[in-house]
Amino acid sequence: MAIRKITEYPEEVLAKVGKPVEKFDDELAVLCEDMYETMYDAEGVGLAAPQIGLNLRLFVMDCDGVKLIAANPEIIETEGEQASHEGCLSVGKVPAVVKRPMKAKLRAQNEKGEWFEAEAEGYAARAFMHETDHCDGKLFIDHLPKMRREMVITRFKKEKRWK
Ligand code: NI
């Protein structure tokens, strides 16, 4: 197992639509273990492959009691609305309020290639959507109005300089 380097905004891979996961082999299992280790080390609740520099439709999460690996994820149903703080390891965890559906249903494959569906509400539903967005080359700041997006980016850059 290894902790991988987290890619940060504005690295190009974060804005690319990921390639489908096609091989469900030992290599993928190791990659998922690395992603978990990297996520826990960074004290995150979700991590997608583009965040470690891989242009791949894959994420891991452990959020609000929902722990899963999702390859080739899709959000197939949403319901309601929530607006709360969201942050991203690739944007220095600078928080901003993002509106999202309250509930979401995820369809994805596990590390063995088996398809499954999972439903979540609140924080975990937010993670489903945030991480699936990463697989589509989208960051949470892309959901923000222009001014608020700029504010997050400015703060992220400033905090990065202090480190
Ligand atoms: Ni993120």
Backbone and ligand atoms as CSV (ligand in chain L), in Angstrom:
chain,resi,resn,atom,element,x,y,z
A,1,MET,N,N,0.844,-1.201,0.000
A,1,MET,CA,C,0.000,0.000,0.000
A,1,MET,C,C,0.880,1.253,0.000
A,2,ALA,N,N,0.355,2.264,-0.567
A,2,ALA,CA,C,1.132,3.507,-0.662
A,2,ALA,C,C,0.218,4.718,-0.684
A,3,ILE,N,N,0.733,5.766,-0.087
A,3,ILE,CA,C,0.001,7.034,-0.159
A,3,ILE,C,C,0.418,7.743,-1.443
A,4,ARG,N,N,-0.573,8.084,-2.252
A,4,ARG,CA,C,-0.283,8.747,-3.531
A,4,ARG,C,C,-0.370,10.262,-3.361
A,5,LYS,N,N,0.265,10.951,-4.279
A,5,LYS,CA,C,0.240,12.415,-4.251
A,5,LYS,C,C,-1.117,12.899,-4.775
A,6,ILE,N,N,-1.702,13.824,-4.055
A,6,ILE,CA,C,-3.017,14.349,-4.463
A,6,ILE,C,C,-2.839,15.479,-5.472
A,7,THR,N,N,-3.517,15.332,-6.601
A,7,THR,CA,C,-3.472,16.384,-7.616
A,7,THR,C,C,-4.407,17.512,-7.196
A,8,GLU,N,N,-3.983,18.727,-7.511
A,8,GLU,CA,C,-4.750,19.890,-7.075
A,8,GLU,C,C,-5.140,20.772,-8.256
A,9,TYR,N,N,-6.224,21.498,-8.047
A,9,TYR,CA,C,-6.654,22.503,-9.005
A,9,TYR,C,C,-5.475,23.420,-9.310
A,10,PRO,N,N,-5.180,23.827,-10.538
A,10,PRO,CA,C,-5.915,23.538,-11.777
A,10,PRO,C,C,-5.279,22.452,-12.637
A,11,GLU,N,N,-4.773,21.379,-12.044
A,11,GLU,CA,C,-4.163,20.331,-12.866
A,11,GLU,C,C,-5.189,19.774,-13.857
A,12,GLU,N,N,-4.679,19.563,-15.072
A,12,GLU,CA,C,-5.558,19.221,-16.208
A,12,GLU,C,C,-6.397,17.956,-16.006
A,13,VAL,N,N,-5.796,16.965,-15.372
A,13,VAL,CA,C,-6.489,15.673,-15.218
A,13,VAL,C,C,-7.820,15.834,-14.463
A,14,LEU,N,N,-7.892,16.848,-13.619
A,14,LEU,CA,C,-9.118,17.069,-12.835
A,14,LEU,C,C,-10.278,17.568,-13.705
A,15,ALA,N,N,-9.960,18.077,-14.887
A,15,ALA,CA,C,-10.993,18.618,-15.768
A,15,ALA,C,C,-11.312,17.680,-16.932
A,16,LYS,N,N,-10.754,16.478,-16.876
A,16,LYS,CA,C,-10.979,15.526,-17.976
A,16,LYS,C,C,-12.060,14.518,-17.621
A,17,VAL,N,N,-12.835,14.131,-18.636
A,17,VAL,CA,C,-13.797,13.046,-18.433
A,17,VAL,C,C,-12.990,11.754,-18.341
A,18,GLY,N,N,-13.199,11.014,-17.269
A,18,GLY,CA,C,-12.402,9.809,-17.032
A,18,GLY,C,C,-12.701,8.689,-18.017
A,19,LYS,N,N,-11.718,7.835,-18.206
A,19,LYS,CA,C,-11.907,6.650,-19.057
A,19,LYS,C,C,-12.538,5.543,-18.219
A,20,PRO,N,N,-13.373,4.722,-18.845
A,20,PRO,CA,C,-14.009,3.642,-18.086
A,20,PRO,C,C,-12.975,2.665,-17.518
A,21,VAL,N,N,-13.292,2.121,-16.352
A,21,VAL,CA,C,-12.482,1.033,-15.790
A,21,VAL,C,C,-12.875,-0.223,-16.545
A,22,GLU,N,N,-11.892,-0.911,-17.104
A,22,GLU,CA,C,-12.201,-2.110,-17.891
A,22,GLU,C,C,-11.648,-3.390,-17.287
A,23,LYS,N,N,-10.532,-3.252,-16.549
A,23,LYS,CA,C,-9.906,-4.444,-15.969
A,23,LYS,C,C,-10.152,-4.472,-14.477
A,24,PHE,N,N,-10.777,-5.548,-14.033
A,24,PHE,CA,C,-11.046,-5.709,-12.610
A,24,PHE,C,C,-10.098,-6.783,-12.067
A,25,ASP,N,N,-8.850,-6.389,-11.933
A,25,ASP,CA,C,-7.805,-7.343,-11.566
A,25,ASP,C,C,-7.122,-6.925,-10.257
A,26,ASP,N,N,-6.015,-7.612,-9.949
A,26,ASP,CA,C,-5.276,-7.323,-8.714
A,26,ASP,C,C,-4.752,-5.886,-8.704
A,27,GLU,N,N,-4.389,-5.422,-9.868
A,27,GLU,CA,C,-3.856,-4.058,-9.983
A,27,GLU,C,C,-4.900,-3.035,-9.529
A,28,LEU,N,N,-6.137,-3.285,-9.922
A,28,LEU,CA,C,-7.222,-2.377,-9.521
A,28,LEU,C,C,-7.447,-2.452,-8.005
A,29,ALA,N,N,-7.366,-3.678,-7.467
A,29,ALA,CA,C,-7.554,-3.849,-6.017
A,29,ALA,C,C,-6.489,-3.076,-5.242
A,30,VAL,N,N,-5.252,-3.140,-5.714
A,30,VAL,CA,C,-4.150,-2.404,-5.062
A,30,VAL,C,C,-4.377,-0.900,-5.194
A,31,LEU,N,N,-4.813,-0.485,-6.380
A,31,LEU,CA,C,-5.094,0.936,-6.598
A,31,LEU,C,C,-6.162,1.432,-5.611
A,32,CYS,N,N,-7.205,0.635,-5.425
A,32,CYS,CA,C,-8.268,1.019,-4.492
A,32,CYS,C,C,-7.737,1.108,-3.061
A,33,GLU,N,N,-6.870,0.177,-2.684
A,33,GLU,CA,C,-6.259,0.229,-1.341
A,33,GLU,C,C,-5.436,1.500,-1.178
A,34,ASP,N,N,-4.677,1.833,-2.216
A,34,ASP,CA,C,-3.874,3.065,-2.186
A,34,ASP,C,C,-4.774,4.289,-2.072
A,35,MET,N,N,-5.881,4.248,-2.785
A,35,MET,CA,C,-6.798,5.398,-2.753
A,35,MET,C,C,-7.396,5.569,-1.358
A,36,TYR,N,N,-7.757,4.441,-0.736
A,36,TYR,CA,C,-8.264,4.529,0.642
A,36,TYR,C,C,-7.192,5.090,1.578
A,37,GLU,N,N,-5.979,4.560,1.436
A,37,GLU,CA,C,-4.904,5.019,2.320
A,37,GLU,C,C,-4.648,6.515,2.132
A,38,THR,N,N,-4.657,6.940,0.889
A,38,THR,CA,C,-4.423,8.355,0.574
A,38,THR,C,C,-5.548,9.219,1.132
A,39,MET,N,N,-6.783,8.730,0.983
A,39,MET,CA,C,-7.955,9.475,1.478
A,39,MET,C,C,-7.933,9.607,3.003
A,40,TYR,N,N,-7.663,8.503,3.690
A,40,TYR,CA,C,-7.635,8.556,5.162
A,40,TYR,C,C,-6.488,9.438,5.655
A,41,ASP,N,N,-5.345,9.321,4.979
A,41,ASP,CA,C,-4.188,10.132,5.369
A,41,ASP,C,C,-4.508,11.629,5.264
A,42,ALA,N,N,-5.298,11.980,4.244
A,42,ALA,CA,C,-5.652,13.387,4.033
A,42,ALA,C,C,-6.917,13.783,4.809
A,43,GLU,N,N,-7.433,12.830,5.577
A,43,GLU,CA,C,-8.665,13.048,6.341
A,43,GLU,C,C,-9.827,13.490,5.457
A,44,GLY,N,N,-9.946,12.806,4.318
A,44,GLY,CA,C,-11.063,13.052,3.419
A,44,GLY,C,C,-12.122,11.978,3.596
A,45,VAL,N,N,-13.287,12.190,2.994
A,45,VAL,CA,C,-14.371,11.197,3.066
A,45,VAL,C,C,-14.622,10.545,1.708
A,46,GLY,N,N,-13.892,11.031,0.689
A,46,GLY,CA,C,-14.012,10.452,-0.641
A,46,GLY,C,C,-12.802,10.837,-1.460
A,47,LEU,N,N,-12.449,9.981,-2.406
A,47,LEU,CA,C,-11.317,10.293,-3.284
A,47,LEU,C,C,-11.552,9.629,-4.636
A,48,ALA,N,N,-11.402,10.414,-5.689
A,48,ALA,CA,C,-11.589,9.881,-7.041
A,48,ALA,C,C,-10.233,9.772,-7.734
A,49,ALA,N,N,-10.152,8.842,-8.695
A,49,ALA,CA,C,-8.873,8.556,-9.360
A,49,ALA,C,C,-8.193,9.799,-9.962
A,50,PRO,N,N,-8.955,10.726,-10.579
A,50,PRO,CA,C,-8.275,11.921,-11.113
A,50,PRO,C,C,-7.522,12.704,-10.035
A,51,GLN,N,N,-7.930,12.519,-8.785
A,51,GLN,CA,C,-7.271,13.246,-7.689
A,51,GLN,C,C,-5.915,12.659,-7.320
A,52,ILE,N,N,-5.585,11.505,-7.919
A,52,ILE,CA,C,-4.213,11.013,-7.781
A,52,ILE,C,C,-3.601,10.913,-9.188
A,53,GLY,N,N,-4.118,11.735,-10.079
A,53,GLY,CA,C,-3.512,11.886,-11.400
A,53,GLY,C,C,-3.912,10.855,-12.434
A,54,LEU,N,N,-4.932,10.041,-12.143
A,54,LEU,CA,C,-5.342,9.012,-13.097
A,54,LEU,C,C,-6.653,9.379,-13.777
A,55,ASN,N,N,-6.639,9.322,-15.105
A,55,ASN,CA,C,-7.824,9.674,-15.879
A,55,ASN,C,C,-8.749,8.452,-15.973
A,56,LEU,N,N,-9.414,8.183,-14.861
A,56,LEU,CA,C,-10.157,6.932,-14.724
A,56,LEU,C,C,-11.446,7.170,-13.949
A,57,ARG,N,N,-12.516,6.458,-14.356
A,57,ARG,CA,C,-13.807,6.598,-13.669
A,57,ARG,C,C,-13.852,5.660,-12.459
A,58,LEU,N,N,-13.314,6.149,-11.368
A,58,LEU,CA,C,-13.209,5.328,-10.166
A,58,LEU,C,C,-13.153,6.226,-8.946
A,59,PHE,N,N,-13.895,5.853,-7.899
A,59,PHE,CA,C,-13.717,6.554,-6.637
A,59,PHE,C,C,-13.889,5.613,-5.456
A,60,VAL,N,N,-13.373,6.043,-4.318
A,60,VAL,CA,C,-13.608,5.338,-3.054
A,60,VAL,C,C,-14.210,6.352,-2.102
A,61,MET,N,N,-15.007,5.879,-1.177
A,61,MET,CA,C,-15.532,6.799,-0.163
A,61,MET,C,C,-15.788,6.063,1.150
A,62,ASP,N,N,-15.770,6.831,2.219
A,62,ASP,CA,C,-16.132,6.350,3.551
A,62,ASP,C,C,-16.707,7.572,4.244
A,63,CYS,N,N,-18.031,7.706,4.092
A,63,CYS,CA,C,-18.667,8.957,4.482
A,63,CYS,C,C,-19.994,8.659,5.164
A,64,ASP,N,N,-20.106,9.098,6.405
A,64,ASP,CA,C,-21.386,8.988,7.099
A,64,ASP,C,C,-21.896,7.542,7.121
A,65,GLY,N,N,-20.992,6.594,7.360
A,65,GLY,CA,C,-21.366,5.183,7.440
A,65,GLY,C,C,-21.476,4.467,6.103
A,66,VAL,N,N,-21.252,5.180,5.006
A,66,VAL,CA,C,-21.302,4.540,3.684
A,66,VAL,C,C,-19.879,4.390,3.156
A,67,LYS,N,N,-19.410,3.127,3.128
A,67,LYS,CA,C,-18.062,2.863,2.636
A,67,LYS,C,C,-18.161,2.003,1.389
A,68,LEU,N,N,-17.674,2.520,0.275
A,68,LEU,CA,C,-17.724,1.724,-0.951
A,68,LEU,C,C,-16.706,2.162,-1.985
A,69,ILE,N,N,-16.478,1.221,-2.912
A,69,ILE,CA,C,-15.640,1.468,-4.087
A,69,ILE,C,C,-16.589,1.551,-5.268
A,70,ALA,N,N,-16.443,2.570,-6.095
A,70,ALA,CA,C,-17.331,2.718,-7.247
A,70,ALA,C,C,-16.514,2.911,-8.525
A,71,ALA,N,N,-16.610,1.906,-9.397
A,71,ALA,CA,C,-15.993,2.024,-10.717
A,71,ALA,C,C,-17.115,2.307,-11.711
A,72,ASN,N,N,-16.837,3.144,-12.673
A,72,ASN,CA,C,-17.812,3.532,-13.694
A,72,ASN,C,C,-19.137,4.018,-13.069
A,73,PRO,N,N,-19.042,4.954,-12.127
A,73,PRO,CA,C,-20.232,5.390,-11.397
A,73,PRO,C,C,-21.165,6.273,-12.230
A,74,GLU,N,N,-22.445,6.127,-11.926
A,74,GLU,CA,C,-23.470,6.996,-12.525
A,74,GLU,C,C,-24.466,7.325,-11.426
A,75,ILE,N,N,-24.964,8.539,-11.434
A,75,ILE,CA,C,-26.072,8.898,-10.555
A,75,ILE,C,C,-27.347,8.656,-11.357
A,76,ILE,N,N,-28.171,7.726,-10.926
A,76,ILE,CA,C,-29.331,7.357,-11.743
A,76,ILE,C,C,-30.639,7.954,-11.230
A,77,GLU,N,N,-30.642,8.457,-10.008
A,77,GLU,CA,C,-31.852,9.097,-9.481
A,77,GLU,C,C,-31.463,10.124,-8.438
A,78,THR,N,N,-32.187,11.211,-8.406
A,78,THR,CA,C,-31.988,12.179,-7.324
A,78,THR,C,C,-33.342,12.682,-6.865
A,79,GLU,N,N,-33.351,13.222,-5.647
A,79,GLU,CA,C,-34.601,13.716,-5.089
A,79,GLU,C,C,-34.313,14.810,-4.066
A,80,GLY,N,N,-35.180,15.801,-4.033
A,80,GLY,CA,C,-35.093,16.839,-3.016
A,80,GLY,C,C,-33.944,17.805,-3.226
A,81,GLU,N,N,-33.628,18.528,-2.179
A,81,GLU,CA,C,-32.555,19.522,-2.277
A,81,GLU,C,C,-31.895,19.722,-0.924
A,82,GLN,N,N,-30.604,19.987,-0.932
A,82,GLN,CA,C,-29.864,20.350,0.272
A,82,GLN,C,C,-28.848,21.411,-0.121
A,83,ALA,N,N,-28.528,22.243,0.826
A,83,ALA,CA,C,-27.480,23.250,0.601
A,83,ALA,C,C,-26.600,23.240,1.836
A,84,SER,N,N,-25.394,22.691,1.707
A,84,SER,CA,C,-24.472,22.773,2.841
A,84,SER,C,C,-23.029,22.833,2.360
A,85,HIS,N,N,-22.145,22.977,3.346
A,85,HIS,CA,C,-20.744,23.171,3.020
A,85,HIS,C,C,-20.133,21.927,2.395
A,86,GLU,N,N,-19.316,22.189,1.408
A,86,GLU,CA,C,-18.633,21.113,0.720
A,86,GLU,C,C,-17.205,21.577,0.471
A,87,GLY,N,N,-16.287,20.628,0.479
A,87,GLY,CA,C,-14.896,20.955,0.191
A,87,GLY,C,C,-14.294,19.800,-0.578
A,88,CYS,N,N,-13.058,19.984,-1.024
A,88,CYS,CA,C,-12.433,18.956,-1.859
A,88,CYS,C,C,-10.939,18.927,-1.567
A,89,LEU,N,N,-10.382,17.728,-1.460
A,89,LEU,CA,C,-8.946,17.583,-1.193
A,89,LEU,C,C,-8.109,18.222,-2.292
A,90,SER,N,N,-8.673,18.337,-3.494
A,90,SER,CA,C,-7.936,18.930,-4.608
A,90,SER,C,C,-8.047,20.451,-4.638
A,91,VAL,N,N,-8.840,20.988,-3.736
A,91,VAL,CA,C,-8.969,22.448,-3.642
A,91,VAL,C,C,-8.716,22.859,-2.177
A,92,GLY,N,N,-7.768,22.137,-1.547
A,92,GLY,CA,C,-7.320,22.485,-0.198
A,92,GLY,C,C,-8.396,22.487,0.868
A,93,LYS,N,N,-9.508,21.778,0.610
A,93,LYS,CA,C,-10.634,21.705,1.552
A,93,LYS,C,C,-11.245,23.068,1.857
A,94,VAL,N,N,-11.010,24.053,1.029
A,94,VAL,CA,C,-11.666,25.351,1.234
A,94,VAL,C,C,-13.166,25.143,1.037
A,95,PRO,N,N,-13.971,25.457,2.062
A,95,PRO,CA,C,-15.388,25.116,1.969
A,95,PRO,C,C,-16.237,26.183,1.254
A,96,ALA,N,N,-17.301,25.699,0.649
A,96,ALA,CA,C,-18.300,26.607,0.079
A,96,ALA,C,C,-19.643,25.882,0.105
A,97,VAL,N,N,-20.699,26.657,0.230
A,97,VAL,CA,C,-22.032,26.069,0.236
A,97,VAL,C,C,-22.429,25.712,-1.203
A,98,VAL,N,N,-22.778,24.440,-1.393
A,98,VAL,CA,C,-23.198,23.961,-2.717
A,98,VAL,C,C,-24.589,23.365,-2.595
A,99,LYS,N,N,-25.436,23.729,-3.542
A,99,LYS,CA,C,-26.778,23.133,-3.599
A,99,LYS,C,C,-26.704,21.819,-4.347
A,100,ARG,N,N,-27.301,20.802,-3.754
A,100,ARG,CA,C,-27.332,19.482,-4.393
A,100,ARG,C,C,-28.655,18.819,-4.028
A,101,PRO,N,N,-29.021,17.765,-4.751
A,101,PRO,CA,C,-30.189,17.004,-4.318
A,101,PRO,C,C,-29.950,16.387,-2.933
A,102,MET,N,N,-31.010,16.162,-2.184
A,102,MET,CA,C,-30.912,15.589,-0.835
A,102,MET,C,C,-30.601,14.095,-0.867
A,103,LYS,N,N,-31.216,13.409,-1.860
A,103,LYS,CA,C,-31.009,11.959,-1.973
A,103,LYS,C,C,-30.420,11.651,-3.347
A,104,ALA,N,N,-29.635,10.579,-3.390
A,104,ALA,CA,C,-29.097,10.156,-4.677
A,104,ALA,C,C,-28.967,8.645,-4.713
A,105,LYS,N,N,-29.206,8.110,-5.901
A,105,LYS,CA,C,-28.999,6.679,-6.109
A,105,LYS,C,C,-27.820,6.516,-7.072
A,106,LEU,N,N,-26.876,5.700,-6.638
A,106,LEU,CA,C,-25.645,5.471,-7.395
A,106,LEU,C,C,-25.687,4.092,-8.033
A,107,ARG,N,N,-25.236,4.008,-9.275
A,107,ARG,CA,C,-25.047,2.712,-9.920
A,107,ARG,C,C,-23.578,2.637,-10.308
A,108,ALA,N,N,-22.935,1.547,-9.938
A,108,ALA,CA,C,-21.494,1.443,-10.196
A,108,ALA,C,C,-21.074,-0.020,-10.130
A,109,GLN,N,N,-19.806,-0.259,-10.400
A,109,GLN,CA,C,-19.245,-1.601,-10.268
A,109,GLN,C,C,-18.277,-1.627,-9.086
A,110,ASN,N,N,-18.249,-2.743,-8.381
A,110,ASN,CA,C,-17.278,-2.870,-7.295
A,110,ASN,C,C,-15.928,-3.306,-7.882
A,111,GLU,N,N,-14.957,-3.566,-6.991
A,111,GLU,CA,C,-13.605,-3.871,-7.471
A,111,GLU,C,C,-13.535,-5.206,-8.223
A,112,LYS,N,N,-14.618,-6.012,-8.102
A,112,LYS,CA,C,-14.654,-7.282,-8.853
A,112,LYS,C,C,-15.402,-7.133,-10.177
A,113,GLY,N,N,-15.958,-5.957,-10.410
A,113,GLY,CA,C,-16.682,-5.724,-11.655
A,113,GLY,C,C,-18.171,-5.975,-11.540
A,114,GLU,N,N,-18.651,-6.312,-10.337
A,114,GLU,CA,C,-20.083,-6.560,-10.140
A,114,GLU,C,C,-20.841,-5.239,-10.015
A,115,TRP,N,N,-21.920,-5.131,-10.776
A,115,TRP,CA,C,-22.737,-3.915,-10.710
A,115,TRP,C,C,-23.559,-3.895,-9.428
A,116,PHE,N,N,-23.722,-2.731,-8.847
A,116,PHE,CA,C,-24.577,-2.578,-7.675
A,116,PHE,C,C,-25.228,-1.200,-7.704
A,117,GLU,N,N,-26.257,-1.077,-6.910
A,117,GLU,CA,C,-26.890,0.226,-6.709
A,117,GLU,C,C,-26.857,0.547,-5.225
A,118,ALA,N,N,-26.683,1.794,-4.905
A,118,ALA,CA,C,-26.678,2.221,-3.504
A,118,ALA,C,C,-27.407,3.552,-3.396
A,119,GLU,N,N,-28.201,3.671,-2.330
A,119,GLU,CA,C,-28.925,4.924,-2.110
A,119,GLU,C,C,-28.377,5.610,-0.881
A,120,ALA,N,N,-28.354,6.916,-0.915
A,120,ALA,CA,C,-27.898,7.658,0.263
A,120,ALA,C,C,-28.629,8.989,0.343
A,121,GLU,N,N,-28.519,9.565,1.537
A,121,GLU,CA,C,-29.197,10.816,1.832
A,121,GLU,C,C,-28.198,11.755,2.494
A,122,GLY,N,N,-28.409,13.045,2.348
A,122,GLY,CA,C,-27.581,14.024,3.055
A,122,GLY,C,C,-26.120,13.983,2.637
A,123,TYR,N,N,-25.243,13.911,3.659
A,123,TYR,CA,C,-23.787,13.996,3.444
A,123,TYR,C,C,-23.276,12.908,2.492
A,124,ALA,N,N,-23.736,11.676,2.683
A,124,ALA,CA,C,-23.250,10.577,1.838
A,124,ALA,C,C,-23.749,10.728,0.393
A,125,ALA,N,N,-24.976,11.237,0.222
A,125,ALA,CA,C,-25.501,11.488,-1.126
A,125,ALA,C,C,-24.648,12.557,-1.810
A,126,ARG,N,N,-24.273,13.544,-1.018
A,126,ARG,CA,C,-23.394,14.608,-1.503
A,126,ARG,C,C,-22.065,14.008,-1.982
A,127,ALA,N,N,-21.533,13.063,-1.222
A,127,ALA,CA,C,-20.273,12.412,-1.618
A,127,ALA,C,C,-20.454,11.614,-2.914
A,128,PHE,N,N,-21.557,10.900,-3.050
A,128,PHE,CA,C,-21.834,10.181,-4.319
A,128,PHE,C,C,-21.708,11.144,-5.496
A,129,MET,N,N,-22.364,12.296,-5.343
A,129,MET,CA,C,-22.432,13.242,-6.462
A,129,MET,C,C,-21.096,13.950,-6.686
A,130,HIS,N,N,-20.448,14.335,-5.587
A,130,HIS,CA,C,-19.150,15.020,-5.671
A,130,HIS,C,C,-18.109,14.116,-6.357
A,131,GLU,N,N,-18.071,12.850,-5.945
A,131,GLU,CA,C,-17.060,11.929,-6.492
A,131,GLU,C,C,-17.397,11.516,-7.923
A,132,THR,N,N,-18.680,11.339,-8.221
A,132,THR,CA,C,-19.065,11.015,-9.604
A,132,THR,C,C,-18.720,12.192,-10.522
A,133,ASP,N,N,-18.925,13.406,-10.019
A,133,ASP,CA,C,-18.515,14.606,-10.769
A,133,ASP,C,C,-17.028,14.553,-11.130
A,134,HIS,N,N,-16.184,14.145,-10.159
A,134,HIS,CA,C,-14.741,14.051,-10.429
A,134,HIS,C,C,-14.492,13.139,-11.629
A,135,CYS,N,N,-15.253,12.062,-11.729
A,135,CYS,CA,C,-15.074,11.113,-12.834
A,135,CYS,C,C,-15.509,11.724,-14.169
A,136,ASP,N,N,-16.308,12.790,-14.079
A,136,ASP,CA,C,-16.755,13.507,-15.281
A,136,ASP,C,C,-15.954,14.788,-15.508
A,137,GLY,N,N,-14.857,14.944,-14.782
A,137,GLY,CA,C,-14.010,16.123,-14.967
A,137,GLY,C,C,-14.574,17.382,-14.349
A,138,LYS,N,N,-15.405,17.216,-13.352
A,138,LYS,CA,C,-16.065,18.364,-12.726
A,138,LYS,C,C,-15.656,18.496,-11.264
A,139,LEU,N,N,-15.432,19.720,-10.823
A,139,LEU,CA,C,-15.134,19.986,-9.413
A,139,LEU,C,C,-16.335,20.658,-8.763
A,140,PHE,N,N,-16.383,20.610,-7.433
A,140,PHE,CA,C,-17.533,21.216,-6.748
A,140,PHE,C,C,-17.641,22.713,-7.023
A,141,ILE,N,N,-16.488,23.346,-7.280
A,141,ILE,CA,C,-16.517,24.793,-7.554
A,141,ILE,C,C,-17.210,25.105,-8.884
A,142,ASP,N,N,-17.314,24.102,-9.743
A,142,ASP,CA,C,-18.025,24.309,-11.016
A,142,ASP,C,C,-19.528,24.474,-10.807
A,143,HIS,N,N,-20.000,24.141,-9.609
A,143,HIS,CA,C,-21.421,24.330,-9.289
A,143,HIS,C,C,-21.691,25.704,-8.681
A,144,LEU,N,N,-20.623,26.464,-8.440
A,144,LEU,CA,C,-20.794,27.743,-7.745
A,144,LEU,C,C,-20.971,28.892,-8.729
A,145,PRO,N,N,-21.689,29.939,-8.288
A,145,PRO,CA,C,-21.726,31.154,-9.105
A,145,PRO,C,C,-20.294,31.693,-9.258
A,146,LYS,N,N,-20.038,32.418,-10.353
A,146,LYS,CA,C,-18.682,32.837,-10.712
A,146,LYS,C,C,-17.914,33.502,-9.567
A,147,MET,N,N,-18.563,34.442,-8.889
A,147,MET,CA,C,-17.906,35.193,-7.811
A,147,MET,C,C,-17.455,34.275,-6.679
A,148,ARG,N,N,-18.350,33.362,-6.283
A,148,ARG,CA,C,-18.031,32.468,-5.163
A,148,ARG,C,C,-16.945,31.473,-5.571
A,149,ARG,N,N,-16.994,31.073,-6.826
A,149,ARG,CA,C,-15.967,30.181,-7.359
A,149,ARG,C,C,-14.595,30.861,-7.271
A,150,GLU,N,N,-14.540,32.125,-7.710
A,150,GLU,CA,C,-13.284,32.883,-7.660
A,150,GLU,C,C,-12.781,33.024,-6.229
A,151,MET,N,N,-13.718,33.238,-5.289
A,151,MET,CA,C,-13.340,33.402,-3.884
A,151,MET,C,C,-12.672,32.139,-3.343
A,152,VAL,N,N,-13.244,30.979,-3.687
A,152,VAL,CA,C,-12.667,29.708,-3.231
A,152,VAL,C,C,-11.271,29.531,-3.815
A,153,ILE,N,N,-11.124,29.808,-5.101
A,153,ILE,CA,C,-9.829,29.626,-5.768
A,153,ILE,C,C,-8.777,30.568,-5.181
A,154,THR,N,N,-9.171,31.806,-4.931
A,154,THR,CA,C,-8.241,32.786,-4.354
A,154,THR,C,C,-7.778,32.331,-2.972
A,155,ARG,N,N,-8.735,31.877,-2.174
A,155,ARG,CA,C,-8.374,31.435,-0.819
A,155,ARG,C,C,-7.486,30.189,-0.859
A,156,PHE,N,N,-7.800,29.300,-1.758
A,156,PHE,CA,C,-6.995,28.081,-1.918
A,156,PHE,C,C,-5.553,28.437,-2.271
A,157,LYS,N,N,-5.381,29.359,-3.222
A,157,LYS,CA,C,-4.033,29.762,-3.653
A,157,LYS,C,C,-3.262,30.422,-2.514
A,158,LYS,N,N,-3.973,31.255,-1.747
A,158,LYS,CA,C,-3.337,31.940,-0.617
A,158,LYS,C,C,-2.885,30.931,0.428
A,159,GLU,N,N,-3.772,30.021,0.794
A,159,GLU,CA,C,-3.435,29.026,1.820
A,159,GLU,C,C,-2.292,28.138,1.368
A,160,LYS,N,N,-2.211,27.890,0.080
A,160,LYS,CA,C,-1.136,27.073,-0.454
A,160,LYS,C,C,0.212,27.760,-0.296
A,161,ARG,N,N,0.204,29.075,-0.463
A,161,ARG,CA,C,1.450,29.844,-0.303
A,161,ARG,C,C,1.944,29.813,1.139
A,162,TRP,N,N,1.004,29.804,2.093
A,162,TRP,CA,C,1.392,29.814,3.509
A,162,TRP,C,C,2.011,28.497,3.950
A,163,LYS,N,N,1.663,27.420,3.249
A,163,LYS,CA,C,2.140,26.103,3.674
A,163,LYS,C,C,3.629,25.912,3.411
L,1,NI,NI,NI,-13.262,16.318,-4.434
